[in-house]
Amino acid sequence: MDFDLTQYVSYVDEAGHSKDPRRNYLCLAGLLATEAAWKLFDTEWRTICSEEGLMAPFHMKDLSAYKGQFAGWKEEQRRQLLKKFISALRRANAIPIGSVVSVTDFNASEPSRREELKDPYFMAFQNLTFHLAVAASMELPPGRVKMMYAHHPEHSHGIGNAQELWEAIRKFNPIIASFMQSYVCGEPREHSALQAADLWAYELGHHFEVIRPARKVARWPFQQFVEMGLHYRFTHDFITLQDAAGVNGLGVWSRVQRCREISLYEPESN
């Protein structure tokens, strides 16, 4: 492309681990916004953390369990902090996108299939990266995306790592390749938006692990992410789910390409 495009940046974190016997799902969660919006967001996020006396990088699992720097907090403090964080994301016009993989179904698949796919992380990575690029390509205005993924001790380096998969996605998807600018690996302590992605990843993982199977009412933070991300003016899927039934999702992509969408609040009937 020989014309100027808006610069987008996406930040991605995960929830769950494929080797954790307590988890049924592995989730990757991404947040997409313009580079300019993220700069303003960074200032606001750091100001909120300073006002709340938070010195360490934010981790939603600590806030949820009132551990670490949140020890001794009250429920009202937790709610107010989450409201401030969500409001900051709304002002940045951040678009949340999620990718969920059933670890249970992966482990139940044929050994040759598991060897081919390597790990649920890479399955979630592929779906999320694709839809982040689609989202940026169809935004007004469209633009290239610098994609930052939270450092992963197993998958960020070594043979068959995440960056190699990212390069393969760009190579074999020429339509979206022009919008995939670069792969970057980052640390949450250095990037406030990765801490925000941690919040989205936690809510996505908790929803599929706990809320959806029990058909419970969705948590308030998750509902806010749904409001920000599930719009049918978007071309991409808000969430993709890969399980024994294949890859399905929630959004225009699944509605048009697959002619069906997953249920966000109730698991599929067996």
PLY file of the C-alpha trace (Angstrom):
ply
format ascii 1.0
element vertex 270
property float x
property float y
property float z
element edge 269
property int vertex1
property int vertex2
end_header
0.00 0.00 0.00
1.40 3.39 -0.92
-0.92 5.57 1.15
-0.84 6.54 4.79
-2.84 4.43 7.19
-3.81 4.99 10.79
-1.45 3.23 13.19
-3.11 0.68 15.46
-1.60 -1.28 18.32
-3.02 -4.43 19.88
-2.11 -5.86 23.25
-2.64 -9.54 24.05
-2.53 -11.57 27.25
-3.67 -15.06 28.19
-5.72 -16.80 30.84
-5.22 -20.45 31.63
-2.50 -22.92 30.75
-2.79 -26.08 28.71
-0.92 -28.10 31.36
-3.09 -26.93 34.26
-5.41 -29.85 35.19
-7.83 -27.39 36.82
-8.53 -25.57 33.56
-10.91 -26.62 30.80
-10.16 -23.64 28.55
-7.21 -21.56 27.45
-7.99 -17.99 26.41
-6.11 -15.26 24.62
-7.56 -11.77 24.92
-6.63 -8.78 22.80
-7.37 -5.07 22.93
-7.11 -2.97 19.78
-6.96 0.84 19.56
-5.06 3.56 17.76
-1.53 4.32 18.86
-2.58 7.85 19.78
-5.41 6.54 21.96
-3.08 4.18 23.79
-0.73 7.02 24.68
-3.53 8.90 26.40
-4.74 5.67 27.99
-1.30 4.95 29.44
-1.28 8.30 31.26
-4.79 7.73 32.61
-4.09 4.15 33.72
-0.92 5.15 35.56
-2.73 8.05 37.21
-5.48 5.72 38.45
-2.93 3.27 39.83
-1.04 6.09 41.56
-4.22 7.45 43.13
-5.12 3.98 44.40
-1.64 3.39 45.81
-0.82 0.54 43.40
2.93 0.17 43.00
3.19 -3.21 41.23
1.77 -4.08 37.80
-1.95 -4.81 37.92
-3.05 -8.45 37.88
-6.76 -9.19 37.91
-6.33 -12.53 39.67
-4.81 -10.69 42.63
-7.65 -8.16 42.73
-10.24 -10.92 42.45
-8.71 -12.80 45.40
-7.75 -9.69 47.39
-4.13 -10.82 47.38
-0.81 -9.02 47.02
-1.21 -5.26 46.86
-5.00 -5.71 47.19
-4.86 -7.46 50.55
-7.29 -5.82 52.95
-9.30 -4.12 50.21
-13.08 -3.89 50.47
-15.54 -4.90 47.77
-16.49 -1.28 47.11
-12.84 -0.39 46.48
-12.59 -3.23 43.98
-15.71 -2.14 42.15
-14.60 1.49 41.95
-11.18 0.52 40.59
-12.73 -1.67 37.90
-15.12 1.13 36.93
-12.17 3.50 36.50
-10.25 1.00 34.38
-13.24 0.19 32.17
-13.99 3.90 31.72
-10.41 4.47 30.58
-10.74 1.67 28.02
-14.00 3.14 26.76
-12.38 6.56 26.31
-9.62 4.88 24.29
-12.29 3.27 22.09
-10.53 -0.02 22.70
-11.97 -3.02 20.87
-11.80 -6.29 22.86
-11.40 -9.53 20.92
-11.09 -12.99 22.45
-10.04 -16.47 21.41
-10.99 -19.52 23.48
-9.81 -23.11 23.02
-11.16 -26.17 24.82
-8.16 -27.81 26.47
-10.35 -30.77 27.36
-11.22 -31.42 23.71
-7.62 -30.86 22.64
-6.40 -33.48 25.11
-9.10 -35.90 23.91
-8.05 -35.61 20.25
-5.85 -38.10 18.43
-2.13 -37.99 19.31
-1.24 -37.14 15.71
-3.64 -34.20 15.82
-2.19 -32.94 19.09
1.31 -33.22 17.66
0.25 -31.22 14.61
-1.41 -28.44 16.62
1.32 -28.48 19.31
-0.54 -26.61 22.02
-3.92 -24.87 22.57
-1.98 -21.62 22.98
-1.06 -21.65 19.29
-4.63 -22.46 18.28
-5.93 -19.48 20.24
-3.06 -17.34 18.95
-3.92 -18.01 15.32
-7.61 -17.17 15.66
-7.00 -14.04 17.71
-4.24 -12.67 15.48
-6.39 -13.14 12.40
-9.36 -11.28 13.86
-7.23 -8.46 15.24
-5.94 -7.87 11.73
-9.42 -8.10 10.24
-10.68 -5.58 12.80
-7.97 -3.07 11.93
-8.46 -3.54 8.21
-12.16 -2.72 8.45
-12.07 0.09 11.02
-12.73 3.67 9.90
-10.08 4.60 9.09
-8.31 1.26 8.46
-4.70 0.83 9.50
-1.73 -1.40 10.17
-1.36 -3.09 13.53
1.70 -3.46 15.69
0.79 -6.55 17.70
2.24 -6.89 21.19
1.88 -10.18 23.05
2.66 -10.63 26.75
5.87 -12.60 27.09
5.26 -16.33 27.47
8.04 -18.43 29.07
7.33 -21.41 26.81
5.99 -20.05 23.53
7.69 -16.69 22.94
11.03 -18.27 22.05
12.51 -21.54 20.85
11.63 -23.81 17.96
8.12 -23.29 16.58
7.50 -20.17 18.62
4.68 -17.63 18.49
6.54 -15.22 16.25
7.11 -17.93 13.64
3.39 -18.67 13.68
2.66 -14.94 13.35
4.89 -14.79 10.27
3.10 -17.83 8.82
-0.30 -16.22 9.37
0.86 -13.16 7.48
2.41 -15.24 4.69
-0.65 -17.39 4.02
-3.30 -14.68 4.48
-2.35 -12.09 1.84
-5.56 -10.08 2.23
-4.85 -9.21 5.86
-1.04 -9.35 5.61
-0.85 -5.67 4.69
-2.46 -4.80 8.02
-0.13 -6.97 10.14
2.73 -4.58 10.70
4.88 -6.28 13.32
5.11 -8.83 16.10
6.40 -7.57 19.45
6.81 -9.36 22.77
6.34 -7.23 25.91
6.18 -7.23 29.69
3.09 -5.98 31.58
5.23 -3.93 33.98
6.36 -1.83 31.02
3.03 -1.50 29.19
-0.17 -0.48 30.95
-2.25 -1.77 28.02
-0.92 -5.28 28.65
-2.21 -4.95 32.21
-5.58 -3.98 30.75
-5.39 -7.05 28.49
-4.80 -9.10 31.65
-8.11 -7.79 32.99
-9.93 -8.76 29.77
-8.20 -12.17 29.68
-9.20 -12.92 33.26
-12.84 -12.03 32.64
-12.95 -14.04 29.42
-11.40 -17.08 31.07
-13.61 -16.86 34.15
-16.70 -16.54 31.99
-15.98 -19.73 30.04
-14.63 -21.69 33.01
-17.23 -20.74 35.62
-20.08 -18.50 34.48
-21.12 -20.01 31.15
-21.14 -23.70 32.20
-23.26 -22.86 35.25
-25.50 -20.49 33.27
-24.87 -17.78 35.83
-25.37 -14.06 35.31
-22.27 -12.58 33.68
-19.99 -10.51 35.87
-20.18 -6.72 35.50
-16.70 -6.32 33.93
-17.45 -9.02 31.36
-20.71 -7.31 30.45
-18.77 -4.11 29.78
-16.38 -5.91 27.45
-19.37 -7.38 25.61
-20.78 -3.87 25.13
-17.45 -2.66 23.76
-16.75 -5.64 21.52
-19.97 -7.22 20.26
-21.11 -4.88 17.49
-22.40 -6.18 14.20
-20.96 -3.21 12.36
-17.63 -4.94 13.01
-16.50 -7.47 10.40
-14.48 -9.67 12.76
-15.67 -12.07 15.44
-15.81 -10.73 18.97
-14.98 -14.18 20.37
-13.95 -17.42 18.70
-14.32 -20.82 20.35
-12.41 -23.85 19.13
-13.53 -27.19 20.51
-14.55 -30.64 19.29
-17.14 -29.02 17.01
-14.44 -27.01 15.22
-13.96 -23.24 15.13
-17.07 -21.17 15.75
-17.53 -17.70 17.10
-19.72 -14.77 17.95
-19.86 -11.92 15.47
-20.40 -11.12 11.82
-17.60 -13.41 10.64
-19.25 -16.51 12.11
-22.73 -15.34 11.23
-21.80 -14.96 7.55
-18.89 -17.36 6.98
-20.07 -20.23 9.20
-23.81 -19.48 9.23
-23.97 -19.96 12.99
-22.82 -18.33 16.18
-21.96 -19.70 19.58
-24.09 -18.87 22.60
-22.29 -16.42 24.85
-24.18 -17.31 28.01
-25.13 -20.96 27.63
-22.94 -23.91 26.60
-23.95 -25.91 23.56
-26.22 -28.90 24.23
-24.57 -32.26 23.84
0 1
1 2
2 3
3 4
4 5
5 6
6 7
7 8
8 9
9 10
10 11
11 12
12 13
13 14
14 15
15 16
16 17
17 18
18 19
19 20
20 21
21 22
22 23
23 24
24 25
25 26
26 27
27 28
28 29
29 30
30 31
31 32
32 33
33 34
34 35
35 36
36 37
37 38
38 39
39 40
40 41
41 42
42 43
43 44
44 45
45 46
46 47
47 48
48 49
49 50
50 51
51 52
52 53
53 54
54 55
55 56
56 57
57 58
58 59
59 60
60 61
61 62
62 63
63 64
64 65
65 66
66 67
67 68
68 69
69 70
70 71
71 72
72 73
73 74
74 75
75 76
76 77
77 78
78 79
79 80
80 81
81 82
82 83
83 84
84 85
85 86
86 87
87 88
88 89
89 90
90 91
91 92
92 93
93 94
94 95
95 96
96 97
97 98
98 99
99 100
100 101
101 102
102 103
103 104
104 105
105 106
106 107
107 108
108 109
109 110
110 111
111 112
112 113
113 114
114 115
115 116
116 117
117 118
118 119
119 120
120 121
121 122
122 123
123 124
124 125
125 126
126 127
127 128
128 129
129 130
130 131
131 132
132 133
133 134
134 135
135 136
136 137
137 138
138 139
139 140
140 141
141 142
142 143
143 144
144 145
145 146
146 147
147 148
148 149
149 150
150 151
151 152
152 153
153 154
154 155
155 156
156 157
157 158
158 159
159 160
160 161
161 162
162 163
163 164
164 165
165 166
166 167
167 168
168 169
169 170
170 171
171 172
172 173
173 174
174 175
175 176
176 177
177 178
178 179
179 180
180 181
181 182
182 183
183 184
184 185
185 186
186 187
187 188
188 189
189 190
190 191
191 192
192 193
193 194
194 195
195 196
196 197
197 198
198 199
199 200
200 201
201 202
202 203
203 204
204 205
205 206
206 207
207 208
208 209
209 210
210 211
211 212
212 213
213 214
214 215
215 216
216 217
217 218
218 219
219 220
220 221
221 222
222 223
223 224
224 225
225 226
226 227
227 228
228 229
229 230
230 231
231 232
232 233
233 234
234 235
235 236
236 237
237 238
238 239
239 240
240 241
241 242
242 243
243 244
244 245
245 246
246 247
247 248
248 249
249 250
250 251
251 252
252 253
253 254
254 255
255 256
256 257
257 258
258 259
259 260
260 261
261 262
262 263
263 264
264 265
265 266
266 267
267 268
268 269
